[in-house]
């Protein structure tokens, strides 16, 4: 029997986070370094087998996010099968960033052109 994955949009995710829900990012560390939500806790999908017990949404289902929503949906299904209440952030960090929600960028984007020297 497969667990049904519940999706929520960014506005609902932010409302739930403001009410105390926890946000877990299942992308890999390099993706996290590029951009992540300030409220998120990193638990990479590649480490899920060892770390799934760290995912706890408190009084609400844990909100799971990835890049675009695919990996997080798979993680939500696995968590639900394991008895951990979880919901998927539809559209992932792409939707989060598009919505104007706050983000943290750990790595600086490289400039497109190298600095010019000499005259």
Legacy VTK file of the C-alpha trace (Angstrom):
# vtk DataFile Version 3.0
C-alpha trace
ASCII
DATASET POLYDATA
POINTS 119 float
0.000 0.000 0.000
1.448 3.410 -0.935
1.095 6.491 1.227
-0.797 9.388 -0.325
1.406 12.465 -0.579
-0.174 15.742 0.492
1.132 18.856 -1.306
0.944 22.410 -0.017
1.956 25.652 -1.709
4.482 28.184 -0.435
1.856 30.448 1.168
0.437 27.524 3.169
3.944 26.321 4.066
4.880 29.765 5.376
1.622 29.977 7.355
2.340 26.575 8.922
5.988 27.481 9.649
4.809 30.673 11.361
2.477 28.456 13.442
5.357 26.213 14.512
5.739 23.567 11.789
9.288 22.595 10.852
10.732 22.705 7.334
13.212 20.019 6.233
15.296 20.337 3.063
16.204 16.971 1.501
18.522 18.308 -1.215
22.251 17.652 -1.144
24.721 20.006 0.611
25.855 21.697 -2.632
22.266 22.590 -3.506
21.716 23.829 0.061
24.811 26.023 -0.236
23.430 27.617 -3.397
20.141 28.655 -1.779
17.937 27.547 1.104
15.106 28.788 3.276
16.305 30.327 6.548
13.854 28.177 8.543
14.958 24.900 6.957
16.975 22.053 8.460
19.131 20.082 6.029
18.574 16.311 6.009
19.854 15.182 2.587
17.869 12.450 0.864
21.129 10.490 0.536
21.304 10.393 4.370
17.600 9.744 4.958
17.962 6.081 5.955
20.342 7.049 8.772
18.681 10.353 9.767
14.919 9.988 9.199
14.210 10.016 12.944
15.490 13.614 13.060
12.476 14.677 11.017
9.771 15.824 13.388
7.257 18.517 12.599
6.309 19.104 16.199
2.523 19.371 16.578
2.121 19.535 12.792
3.306 17.386 9.890
6.902 18.074 8.876
7.156 20.122 5.676
9.594 18.567 3.197
11.247 20.574 0.393
13.681 19.780 -2.421
14.555 21.584 -5.655
11.266 21.181 -7.540
9.084 18.825 -5.489
9.923 15.370 -6.872
12.441 14.105 -4.334
10.514 15.636 -1.465
7.338 13.829 -2.577
9.227 10.514 -2.460
10.598 11.370 0.997
7.106 12.319 2.240
5.747 8.957 1.040
8.565 7.097 2.810
8.111 9.080 6.028
4.349 8.518 6.018
4.907 4.759 5.574
7.224 4.937 8.608
4.612 6.722 10.701
6.104 10.228 10.470
3.475 12.808 9.477
4.869 14.836 6.553
3.712 17.037 3.675
5.365 18.060 0.425
6.144 21.661 -0.536
4.844 21.694 -4.115
7.326 23.222 -6.542
10.184 23.000 -4.061
12.776 25.735 -3.651
12.003 26.945 -7.166
8.482 27.876 -6.028
9.755 29.170 -2.663
12.176 31.559 -4.337
9.690 32.603 -7.072
7.176 33.529 -4.372
9.592 36.049 -2.871
9.987 34.062 0.353
13.274 34.768 2.149
16.342 32.747 1.179
19.947 32.382 2.286
22.697 32.076 -0.312
25.883 30.588 1.090
27.950 30.727 -2.099
28.296 33.921 -4.073
27.283 33.613 -7.721
30.258 34.069 -10.029
30.238 37.101 -12.281
29.631 36.450 -15.938
32.610 38.482 -17.131
36.070 38.475 -15.598
37.308 41.854 -14.368
39.108 43.850 -17.044
42.715 44.795 -16.525
44.945 47.251 -18.285
43.974 49.938 -20.724
LINES 1 120
119 0 1 2 3 4 5 6 7 8 9 10 11 12 13 14 15 16 17 18 19 20 21 22 23 24 25 26 27 28 29 30 31 32 33 34 35 36 37 38 39 40 41 42 43 44 45 46 47 48 49 50 51 52 53 54 55 56 57 58 59 60 61 62 63 64 65 66 67 68 69 70 71 72 73 74 75 76 77 78 79 80 81 82 83 84 85 86 87 88 89 90 91 92 93 94 95 96 97 98 99 100 101 102 103 104 105 106 107 108 109 110 111 112 113 114 115 116 117 118
